[in-house]
Amino acid sequence: MTPTVLLVDDHSLIRSGIRSLLDSISEVKVVGEAAGGRAALEMCQSLHPDVVLADVEMPELNGIETTRQICAANPNIKVIMLSTYGDPQYVFESLRAGAFGYVLKEAAFTELLAAIRAVAAGRRYLSPQLADLVMEDYARRGTGTGPEPASDLEKLSPREREVLQLVAEGHSSAQVARLLHISVRTVDAHRFNVMQKLDIHSIAGLTKFAIVHGLTSVR
């Protein structure tokens, strides 16, 4: 069967470029586009794509958190992360979130197509130039014989991760409350819980943590 694909990227030119390439072949079918993570979550519920191509870096709800929520709600959907970043930390966080593939945006179209074929068939895919970097980083983390240590992000609930990203992006408590449709008091409670769980007690510290763990970046 022809795998169906949902494109998720906050840059319309990138979405239209990828869609134009995919529409030119018969091996896949693009069923929708989303400009952000929240829209992607809704479209996954209505469209049930086989594969989601998601940018890692997106404002308000980043690709890693979007992937985590997609995979939790729709275990049959396979996510491929698209990124300009080859840092192993981004790759590891994406895989922990449930992504089946990670492709650099500089890759050729043939590689993207190979990634779609692979994950649609239930196989994982990493851009070849990432393989050595990821293995070297994994080796530095330990012997590789035991379980990988849990990410600090896993200490946080999905809502706490959303609040963390928005705070790191400079949104006030009132703005976060409007975006998430919750009260300012609830936002402040989530932020307090995040600080306690991560043992970080300043906005600057939270921002640094969010950048290091791929929740946001310095634009």
C-alpha positions as CSV (number, residue, x, y, z in Angstrom):
1,M,0.0,0.0,0.0
2,T,1.1,3.6,-0.7
3,P,2.2,5.2,2.7
4,T,0.4,8.4,3.6
5,V,2.4,11.4,4.8
6,L,1.7,14.4,7.0
7,L,4.2,17.3,6.6
8,V,4.9,19.4,9.8
9,D,7.1,22.5,9.6
10,D,6.6,26.1,10.5
11,H,8.3,27.3,7.3
12,S,5.8,27.2,4.4
13,L,8.5,27.2,1.8
14,I,10.1,24.1,3.2
15,R,6.7,22.4,3.4
16,S,5.8,23.3,-0.2
17,G,9.2,22.2,-1.5
18,I,9.0,18.8,0.2
19,R,5.4,18.4,-0.9
20,S,6.2,19.3,-4.5
21,L,8.9,16.6,-4.6
22,L,6.7,14.0,-3.0
23,D,3.7,14.8,-5.2
24,S,6.0,14.2,-8.2
25,I,6.2,10.5,-7.4
26,S,3.6,7.8,-6.9
27,E,5.3,5.9,-4.0
28,V,3.8,8.1,-1.3
29,K,0.8,10.3,-0.8
30,V,0.8,13.6,1.1
31,V,-2.5,13.9,3.0
32,G,-1.9,17.1,4.8
33,E,0.4,19.9,6.0
34,A,0.6,21.5,9.5
35,A,2.5,24.7,10.4
36,G,3.0,23.7,14.0
37,G,2.9,20.9,16.6
38,R,-0.6,21.5,17.9
39,A,-2.1,21.5,14.5
40,A,-0.2,18.3,13.7
41,L,-1.7,16.5,16.8
42,E,-5.2,17.4,15.6
43,M,-4.5,16.3,12.0
44,C,-3.1,13.0,13.2
45,Q,-6.4,12.2,14.9
46,S,-8.4,13.0,11.8
47,L,-6.1,11.9,9.0
48,H,-4.3,8.9,10.6
49,P,-1.2,9.2,8.3
50,D,1.3,6.4,8.2
51,V,4.3,8.7,8.4
52,V,4.8,12.2,9.9
53,L,7.7,14.3,8.7
54,A,8.3,16.8,11.5
55,D,10.8,19.6,12.0
56,V,12.7,19.4,15.3
57,E,12.7,23.2,15.9
58,M,9.2,24.8,15.9
59,P,7.9,27.6,18.2
60,E,5.3,26.9,21.0
61,L,5.4,23.1,20.6
62,N,8.7,21.7,19.3
63,G,9.0,18.7,17.1
64,I,10.3,16.4,19.8
65,E,7.4,17.1,22.1
66,T,5.0,16.8,19.2
67,T,6.5,13.4,18.4
68,R,6.2,12.3,22.0
69,Q,2.5,13.2,22.0
70,I,1.8,11.7,18.6
71,C,3.4,8.4,19.5
72,A,1.6,8.2,22.8
73,A,-1.8,8.8,21.2
74,N,-1.2,7.0,17.9
75,P,1.3,4.1,18.2
76,N,0.8,3.1,14.6
77,I,2.1,6.4,13.2
78,K,5.8,6.6,12.5
79,V,7.6,9.9,12.8
80,I,10.7,11.1,10.9
81,M,12.4,14.1,12.4
82,L,13.8,16.6,9.9
83,S,16.5,18.9,11.2
84,T,19.4,21.2,10.4
85,Y,21.0,19.9,13.6
86,G,23.2,16.9,13.7
87,D,24.0,17.1,17.4
88,P,23.6,13.6,18.9
89,Q,21.6,15.1,21.8
90,Y,18.8,16.1,19.4
91,V,18.9,12.6,17.9
92,F,18.8,10.9,21.3
93,E,15.9,13.1,22.5
94,S,14.0,12.4,19.3
95,L,14.4,8.7,19.6
96,R,13.4,8.7,23.2
97,A,10.3,10.6,22.2
98,G,9.4,7.8,19.8
99,A,10.8,8.9,16.4
100,F,11.6,6.1,14.0
101,G,13.9,8.2,11.8
102,Y,16.1,11.3,11.8
103,V,17.1,13.0,8.6
104,L,19.1,16.1,8.1
105,K,17.5,18.8,6.0
106,E,20.6,19.0,3.8
107,A,20.0,15.4,2.7
108,A,19.1,14.6,-0.9
109,F,15.5,13.8,-1.8
110,T,16.5,10.2,-2.5
111,E,17.6,9.8,1.2
112,L,14.3,11.3,2.4
113,L,12.4,8.8,0.3
114,A,14.5,6.0,1.6
115,A,13.7,7.1,5.1
116,I,10.0,7.1,4.4
117,R,10.1,3.7,2.9
118,A,12.1,2.4,5.9
119,V,9.9,3.7,8.7
120,A,6.7,2.9,6.8
121,A,7.9,-0.7,6.8
122,G,8.7,-0.6,10.5
123,R,12.4,0.0,10.3
124,R,14.4,2.8,11.8
125,Y,16.4,5.2,9.8
126,L,19.3,7.7,10.5
127,S,21.0,9.9,8.0
128,P,24.3,8.0,7.3
129,Q,26.5,11.0,8.4
130,L,24.9,10.8,11.8
131,A,25.6,7.2,12.5
132,D,29.3,7.6,13.6
133,L,28.5,10.7,15.7
134,V,25.7,8.9,17.5
135,M,27.7,5.8,18.2
136,E,30.7,7.9,19.4
137,D,28.4,9.8,21.7
138,Y,26.7,6.6,23.0
139,A,30.2,5.2,23.7
140,R,31.1,8.2,25.7
141,R,28.0,7.9,27.9
142,G,29.1,4.4,29.1
143,T,30.0,1.0,28.1
144,G,26.8,0.4,26.2
145,T,26.1,-2.8,28.1
146,G,23.4,-1.4,30.4
147,P,20.3,0.6,30.0
148,E,20.7,4.2,28.8
149,P,20.2,6.7,31.6
150,A,16.8,8.4,31.5
151,S,16.6,12.0,30.2
152,D,15.9,14.8,32.6
153,L,13.0,15.7,30.3
154,E,11.3,12.4,31.3
155,K,10.9,13.8,34.8
156,L,8.5,16.3,33.4
157,S,4.8,15.8,32.4
158,P,3.8,16.7,28.8
159,R,2.2,19.9,30.1
160,E,5.3,20.8,32.1
161,R,7.5,20.4,28.9
162,E,5.1,22.7,27.0
163,V,5.3,25.3,29.7
164,L,9.1,25.0,29.8
165,Q,9.4,25.6,26.1
166,L,7.1,28.6,26.1
167,V,8.9,30.2,29.2
168,A,12.2,29.6,27.5
169,E,10.9,31.3,24.4
170,G,10.2,34.4,26.4
171,H,6.5,34.2,26.9
172,S,5.0,35.7,30.1
173,S,2.8,33.6,32.4
174,A,-0.3,35.4,30.9
175,Q,0.8,34.6,27.4
176,V,1.4,31.0,28.2
177,A,-2.0,30.8,29.9
178,R,-3.7,32.1,26.7
179,L,-1.8,29.7,24.4
180,L,-2.5,26.6,26.6
181,H,-6.0,27.7,27.6
182,I,-5.2,27.4,31.3
183,S,-5.1,29.9,34.2
184,V,-2.1,32.0,35.1
185,R,-2.0,30.3,38.5
186,T,-1.8,26.9,36.8
187,V,1.1,28.2,34.6
188,D,3.0,29.4,37.7
189,A,2.4,26.1,39.4
190,H,3.7,24.2,36.4
191,R,6.8,26.4,36.2
192,F,7.4,25.9,40.0
193,N,7.2,22.1,39.5
194,V,9.6,22.2,36.6
195,M,12.1,24.2,38.6
196,Q,11.8,21.7,41.5
197,K,12.1,18.6,39.4
198,L,15.1,19.9,37.4
199,D,16.7,21.7,40.4
200,I,16.9,24.9,38.3
201,H,15.8,28.1,39.9
202,S,16.0,30.8,37.3
203,I,14.5,31.6,33.9
204,A,18.0,31.8,32.5
205,G,18.7,28.3,33.8
206,L,15.5,27.0,32.3
207,T,16.2,28.6,29.0
208,K,19.7,27.0,28.9
209,F,18.2,23.6,29.7
210,A,15.6,24.0,27.0
211,I,18.2,24.8,24.4
212,V,20.5,22.0,25.4
213,H,17.7,19.5,25.3
214,G,16.3,20.6,21.9
215,L,13.1,22.2,23.1
216,T,14.0,25.5,21.6
217,S,17.0,27.3,20.1
218,V,18.6,30.7,20.0
219,R,17.1,32.4,16.9
